[in-house]
Amino acid sequence: MTRKTKEKDDVSKRKRKLIYAFLTIIVVLIPAIYFYSAATTKPEPPRAAIVDQLSSSKLGATIRNQNATFIEAAEHLLQERFSTIDYFSDNATVEQYVHLASSSYRLIVWRGHSALDPSGYVALASTDKYGLKDYDTYLENDQLALCNITGDANLYFGITPKFIEQIMGGRFTDTVIFLMSCNGLNAGYLKTAQAFQSKGARAVISWDNWISSVDNDGAADVLLQYLIKENNTIGQAVSRMPLYSPEYSGGAELKYYPEKPDTSASDYHIPDYRQGAFQAAATAILPVFKKGREQKSSFRNGWSLD
């Protein structure tokens, strides 16, 4: 072997060693960066939301239905299970509905108008009026519908099952959705509830018929008392509710979905998310990090950014 050939071999060996060393560093660093990132990312605590489209000042006067007494009572009840409650009214928009599944909500009290679609679903109205925003693509793809609400000449955009499945970001986790809307669980219009379930919701609670606004708020207050104050399961709480608004085709009955024999909804208690279980789980994974301060109960108008 000549001297020049030997020098080339030495250079090649050094290059290979450098490449091996570099690859070793990469192999070690990537998992380290991943686990450090996971360790320093604080999980968002579970929260509740009140979507109060009915109270919005964007609605026509004839279909607007404010009830500050109910909202205040609901807030106080929810504070017995959650540290943070977000409130939406004027901002109960299509744009905000996109984020509902990805915002750590475990209970949503959804007080709003709805409209029946002949294809078998209930469209949930937003505060967005038709003509003020360009949602033509969503309309063409059946991801939004136009809600014609009795008493108002305006049309309002409403979300559909396809919106929930295709446009709404993220997924629900054990979320109970209480739809304070007429016909939310009408037997012929279950596709919206089914879409929520396929998106990860634990249960949907709603009416099987038309309901008066007075009865709607009164019954909702009673149901929340059963679920939170008395810690009833969903099945127990709903079974205690009487028939309401008999003036509308024989009355409205409160239902939940999915029904038995599927017991994932009927046997479910709403946990106390204020307790240390959530923080304890995070601390068990990350023992080197101190527990943060206990979050005080807060009631926000709009998205909480904490």
Helices and strands as residue ranges (DSSP letters): H 3-40, E 47-52, G 53-55, H 68-78, E 84-88, H 94-97, G 100-102, E 105-111, E 114-117, E 121-129, H 136-140, E 144-148, E 155-159, H 161-162, I 163-167, E 176-180, H 191-198, E 203-207, H 213-224, I 225-229, H 234-239, E 254-257, H 277-285, E 298-301
